[in-house]
């Protein structure tokens, strides 16, 4: 090879390397997801990540055996860990830990448990980004994080028939144990307009209307929501105290359903008047009366109710789709790789 050709090849390789480094170009992004079958909610989120990532053209390795199989995948860009207290570690690529809620992850002083300091970045539903960043700075450690909610892949808007009210049978927290909520669910089960889904029928509080389980596959929940058209969402006391959302609001909005929700601060802030609200601080009979009143309103003016559903879907699509979240994680990942100044990433408008 002549000197001229050698020089040309060297310059070509140099420019190609610079392009790859500057633009963080990847022929195909490859990610791993750590999940486990016994964590039902996390398993559902894992499938939603997989679907959304594949929609983006990425390659996904979903490990539902607590991430043990991912050790064999040596060419991953990064790994998302959805599980608490996971003992697997990966030296071949960065690992990002989801923190959907404070328990398991934060101590009584609202500081990160030492076990979780091993991660390269954090995907936060909780409102602790600034506090955690200061905590890491005090220890002279870099802190990378991105907003991350248990949402799902983008789904096209669909004008739905408003057949009946769908909600989930509670399985934990105050919705299961509080006598007031037991009474509310019981009245709903006798209403004639409510259908229930969930892991267990819970005959102690549900007399009628239980349909069955929903498969954890990232798509079945949408089909069921769209079948009924109207959704009732009760957040747990932890969600409401922390002002964080459950996955239900995103499922309902993505499915284009009409939404009736408790007064969760996150829902009120971001979905505003796209949702019908009930005040769950009131006695059970009054909570039920509010739900019944909303159902009558929806029946009497379905087009106005559908306008709310369309608005809620627009909010989901613009700010909260899993596709958008994954692109945010990719932006955070570039910071991790290049050790740039840490920055908390969000994808909804700040007021």
N, C-alpha and C positions, 0 to 999 in steps of 0.2 A: 504494500500500500504506500502510495506516495505521501510525502510530507503534507501536501495540500489536502489530500483526502483525509489524512489522519487528523489534521487541524479542523477540517469541516466536521468530522465525526465527533471530535472532542467538544466543539462548540454546540453541536446539536444535542449531545447528551447533557451538557451544562445547562442549556436553555430549557430542555425538557425537565431536568431536575428542579430548576428554579420555578417552572410553571407548576409542577406538582406540589412543591412546598408552599408557594405563595397562595395558590387557589385551593389547596387541600383537595386536589382532584383524586377521585377514586373511580376506577372502572366499574366497580359494583361494591357498594357498602355492604359489609357483612356484620351482623350483630347477633349476640347470644342473649337469651332470656332465661333467667333462673326462676323456676316455678315448682309447684308440687301439688299433687292431686288433693291433698287433705286441706289445702287452703283454697276454698271455693272461690271467694272473691278475687284473690290474686290470680288464680288460674284463668278466670274469665278475662281479666285485664291482660294477661299474657297473650291470649288468643287475639284480642283486639289489637295489641301492639303488632303481632305477627301479620295480621291482615293489612293494617295500615302501612307497615313497612314494605310489604310486598307490593302494595299499591304504588308506592314510591319507586319501585324497581330495585329495592334492596333484597339481600338474601338473609334469611332468618333461620337460626338454629334454636328451636324451643326445647328446653330440657325440663321435663316435669319430674325429674328425679333429684331435685335439690341442686342441680347444676353440676353433678359429678361427671356427666358425659362431655361437658363443655371443655374440660381439660384437654381433650383430644383435638379440639378445634383451634389450631395455632394461628390462623390468619383472620381472626375477628378484629374489627375496628374497635368495638367496645362490647361490654356485657351489662345488661340491666338486671339487677337483683331485686325481685319482688318480695322476697321472704324476710321475715325478722330472724335474727339469731342464726343466720346461715354461716356454716363453718368453712365453706369452700373459698379458696383464694386463687387468684389467677395472675400470674406474673407476665403473661404474654400480651395482655392488653388492659386498658383501664376498665374498672368496674364501677358502676354508678348505682347507688342504693336508693330505692324509693322510700319515702317516709310519708305515709298517708295520714297518720294520726300520731299523737304524742306517746301513748303507752307502748312499751317495749323499747322505744328509742330515746326518750328524754327522761332524766331523773327528776326528783322532786323540785330541784332548783332550775328546771327547764334547760339543763345543759345536756349535751349529747352524751349518751353512755359511752364509756371508753371503747367498748367492743366495736362500735361503728366508726371510729376514727380512722380505720384502715382503708376506707374507700377513697377513690379518686375524685368523686363528685357526688352530688345529692340531688334527687328529684323530689321536690317538696310540694305536698299539698298543704302542710301546716304553715302557719304564718311566722316562721322563725328564721328567715334567711339572714336578716341583719344581726340577730342575736348570735347565731351560729358562726357567722363571719367574724364577729368580734372575739368570740371564744377561740377560734382558730388563730386569729392574729395574735392573741395573747400568748399562744404557744408557738408563734413564729412558723405557722403552717399555712400553706395556700388553701383557699376554700373556693370551690366551684359548685354552683347550684343552678337549677332551672325549675321554674314552675312546672308541676306535673300533677294532673288530676286523673281520676279513674274514669276517663271518658272513653270514646270509641271512634272508630274510623268514620270518615265522611260518608254520609248517606244522603241521597237526593231527597228533596222535599216531596211529599206526597199528600194530597188532599184526602183525608180519611173519612170513612163513615163513623159517626159517633154512636157506637153500639151500646157500650156500657162502661162502668168504671172498673179499672184493673188496679190491684195493689198486691204487695208482697206480704206473706205471713211473716211476722217477726221471729227471729231466731236468737237474738241476744239484746242486752241492754234494757233500758227502761220500757221500750215498746213491748217487751215480752213479760216483764215483771210488774210494772206499774198497774195497779188496779184500774186506774182511769183509762189507760190505753186498752186494757183487756175489755173493758166495757164498750169502748169505741169500736173495737174490732168486732165484738159480738153484735152490736147494733148494725154495723155494716153488713155482717153476714146474714142478717135477717131483713135487709133493706130490699132485696130483690133486684138491685141494680149493680151489685158489686161481685166481682170475680177475683179469686185469690190464687196466687202461685207461690211456690216456695219448696224448700227441702222437706219440711214436715207439715202435715195438715194442722197440727196443734188443735185437737178437738176441744181442748179446754176453753178456747175463746172463739173458735170458728165453728158455727153450726152448719151453715150452708155456703155453697158457692166455691168450694175448693176445687181447682182444676187439676193441678199436679206440679211436677218439677219442671224447671227450664234447663235444658242442656247447657253446659259451660263450653260454648264453641265460638263465641264472638258474634253470632248472627241470630240465633234462635230468639233471643230476648226481643229483638226488633220486630220480628214477625209476629210475636205474641202481642206486643204493645200495639202494633198497627191493626191487629184483629179487633181490639176493643176500642181504641180511639181516644179514651180518656184515662188518665193515670193519677193516682193519689200517692203522694210522697210524704212519708214521715221520717225525718232524720232522727238519729239517736241523740241522747242528751250530750254525748261527747262531741258529735258534729256541731250541734247548736252552741255549746259552750265555747268551742274552739273557732266558731264561725267558718267552718270548712264544709264542703259539699260531700255528699255520698255520690256514688255512681248513678243513682236513680235519676237525678235531674238531667244528666247528659244523655242517658238512654232515652228518656221521655222526649227531650227536645230533638235529638237526632232522628227519632222515629216519626216526628211531625204530629205528636199527640197533643191534645189539650191537657194542660197540667194544673192539678190542684195540689198545693204544697203547704207545709207549715211555714212559719216565718223565719226560716234559716237566713242568717244575715248575708251569706254568700249569694244565695238565690235572689234575695231582694236587691242586692247591689248590682248584680250583673244581668238578671233577667227582668227586673223591674215589673212593669205591668203586663208582661207577656204570660203571666202566671196568675191563677186564682189562689188567694191565700186564706188560710184558716189560722185562728189563734188557739194554739194547743195549751195555753196557760189557763183556759177556761174549763169549767166542769165538762165531763164527758158528754152529757146531753147537749150542751151548747156547741161543742166541737162537732158532734154529729149533725146538729141542726145547720151549721154553716156549710158542711159538705152537701147536705141535702138541698140547701138553697142554691149552691153553685150548680148542682146537677139540674135543677129546675131552670136556672138561667141559661145553661148550655142548651137544654132542650128547646127552650122558647126562642133563642136567638143563636142557632148553630153557626151562622156565617160570622158573627162577631167572635164567637169562640174559636173558630178556625183561623181567624185573623191573628188571634193571640198565639195559636200553635205555629203559624207561619213565622211570626216574629221571633218566637223562641228558637225555632229551627235556624233562622238567620243568625242569631247570636251564637248558637253552637257552631255553625259552619264558619263564621268569621273569626271566632276567638278560641274555640275549645275543641276542635277536632283532634284526634290522636295524630293525624298526619302533621298538623302544625306543631304539636308537641315534639314529635320526633325530629323535625327540622330544627327546633330549638335545642334539643339535646345534641344534635350534630354541631350546632354553633358553639355550644359549651365544650364539646369534645375538641374542637379546634383550639380553644383557649387552653385546655388541659395539655394538649400536645405541644403547643408552642410556649406554654408557661407565661401567657400574657396576664395582665392584671385581671384578677377574678371579677366577675360581674354576675349579678343575679338576673336571669333572663325571664321575661314574661311575654305573653302574647295577647294580652288584652289591654285596652286603653286605661291608663291611670287617670284618675279624676283629680 
